[in-house]
Amino acid sequence: MVLLEEGYTQAEVAAKLGVTQGAVSQWKKAFDQEGRDGLTAKIHPGPTPKLSPKERERLLKLLSQGPRKHGWTTELWTLPRVVELIERKFGVRYDQSGVWHLLRRLGWTCQKPERRARERSQDAVDRWRNHDWPRLKKIAS
């Protein structure tokens, strides 16, 4: 406000501070209405969450039980499945992007399941890597 009081125009103040004229105009209006208090930063909390903290905690417990416990045939959580679970258990409708953001806030990340045969023997894999592979590699060179 000091620059305006010194006689600078809103356009000149905006150029000096590297902001838009609209910002200077809003600051002037806030100062005129509320004085210095009108220029203090205000917290903007954003929209009210659809699930309460207790419901989010319960959701984490439900997710940790796995998809099969909730009627799906595989152990893979997908966004559409989580959307459906939330709607069934809490009566709240999220779109997939909202669920993605919710899961990120809850500490969940995207993960792809490893593709391994159920019959796989880690001992046999280790034996092949440590014994057979080096032998075959020597023969090939």
Backbone hydrogen bonds, N-H to C=O, Kabsch-Sander energy under -0.5 kcal/mol:
donor,donor_aa,acceptor,acceptor_aa,energy
5,E,1,M,-2.5
6,E,2,V,-1.7
7,G,4,L,-1.5
8,Y,3,L,-2.1
13,V,9,T,-2.5
14,A,10,Q,-2.6
15,A,11,A,-2.2
16,K,12,E,-2.4
17,L,13,V,-2.3
18,G,14,A,-1.3
19,V,14,A,-2.2
24,V,20,T,-1.6
25,S,21,Q,-2.6
26,Q,22,G,-2.3
27,W,23,A,-2.5
28,K,24,V,-2.5
29,K,25,S,-2.4
30,A,26,Q,-2.7
31,F,27,W,-2.5
32,D,28,K,-2.8
33,Q,29,K,-2.0
34,E,30,A,-2.8
35,G,31,F,-2.1
37,D,34,E,-0.8
38,G,35,G,-1.3
39,L,36,R,-1.8
40,T,37,D,-1.2
56,R,52,S,-2.6
57,E,53,P,-2.1
58,R,54,K,-2.3
59,L,55,E,-2.5
60,L,56,R,-2.0
61,K,57,E,-1.7
62,L,58,R,-2.5
63,L,59,L,-2.9
64,S,60,L,-2.2
65,Q,61,K,-0.9
65,Q,62,L,-0.7
66,G,63,L,-1.4
70,H,67,P,-1.2
71,G,68,R,-1.8
72,W,67,P,-2.0
76,L,74,T,-0.6
78,T,76,L,-0.5
82,V,78,T,-2.3
83,V,79,L,-2.8
84,E,80,P,-2.2
85,L,81,R,-2.6
86,I,82,V,-2.7
87,E,83,V,-2.1
88,R,84,E,-2.6
89,K,85,L,-2.9
90,F,86,I,-2.5
91,G,86,I,-0.6
91,G,87,E,-1.2
92,V,86,I,-0.9
94,Y,92,V,-0.6
99,V,95,D,-2.0
100,W,96,Q,-2.4
101,H,97,S,-2.2
102,L,98,G,-2.4
103,L,99,V,-3.1
104,R,100,W,-2.1
105,R,101,H,-2.3
106,L,102,L,-1.7
107,G,104,R,-1.4
108,W,103,L,-2.8
116,R,114,E,-1.0
120,R,117,A,-1.4
122,Q,120,R,-0.6
125,V,121,S,-2.0
126,D,122,Q,-2.7
127,R,123,D,-2.5
128,W,124,A,-2.2
129,R,125,V,-2.6
130,N,126,D,-2.6
131,H,127,R,-2.4
132,D,127,R,-0.9
133,W,128,W,-3.3
135,R,131,H,-1.3
136,L,132,D,-2.6
137,K,133,W,-2.5
138,K,134,P,-1.9
139,I,135,R,-1.8
140,A,136,L,-2.0
141,S,137,K,-1.1
